[in-house]
Amino acid sequence: MFDPISLWMQSSVFWIRVFKQQQDAYFRALGAFAATVPHETSADLAREAEAMKSALTPTEKPARPAQRKAAARKAELASA
């Protein structure tokens, strides 16, 4: 029979091998994914960032909540 220490070592080695296989498969998948990602130059990235910046910049500042409430009250009174 096996003594408890050798049994523990055998089971530990088994799970270490399983973990290593999973890790290797994960890294292979990451490598395959990275190979398909387009490699842009810094100029392309800067141009895209500037385009996104102008598209996301609001043209008008939003009103404060108190100003919105006052405007809503005025509109409500005007329509009554």
N, C-alpha and C positions, 0 to 999 in steps of 0.2 A: 504494500500500500504506500500511499504518499504521505509524507508528513505535512502538516499545515503550511509550513513556510514554502515548500516547493509547489504545493497546490496554489497558494496565493501568487507566487511568482509566475506560474504558467498562465493563470487567468489575467494577471497584469500585462504580461507580454501579449496575450491575445488582444486585449482592449487597446494597447498601444499601437499594435499593427492596424487595427480597425481605424483608429483615429488618424494614423499616418496616411492610410489609403484615402480617407475622406478629405484630408487636407491636400493631398496631391491632386485629387479630382477637382477640388475647389480652385486650386491655383491654375490647373489646366484650363478650366472654364473661364477664369479671369483673363488668362493669356489669350484665349480665343476671342473673347469680347474686346479686349484692348486692340487686337489686330484689326478689327473692323471699324474702330473709331477713326474718323478722319483727323489727320494731323494738320492743323491750321498754323499759319505763320502769325507772328505777333501783330503784324499790320492788319491781317484779316480779323483777328480778335478785337483790336482797337476799333476798327471800322464798325463791326457788329455791335460792340458796346456803346459806341456813340449813337448808333441808330436806335438801339433800345432805350438809351437815356432820353433822347428827344421824344420817343413815343410814350414813355412812362411819365414824363414831367407834366404835371397839370398846368394848364394855361391860366386857370383862374383859381385863386386861393378859396378854399371852402370857408363859408361864413361860420362864425362862432355859434354855438347852440343857442345862446341868448338872443343873438341877432335873428336867427332863423325863427325862434318863437315869436319875436316881436313882428317880424314880417308876416308870419302866418296869422297873427291876431289882426293886423291891419287889413290883410286880404279878406279875412272873415268878416270884419266890420264893414268893409267896403261892399261886400257882396250881399250883406243883410238888408 
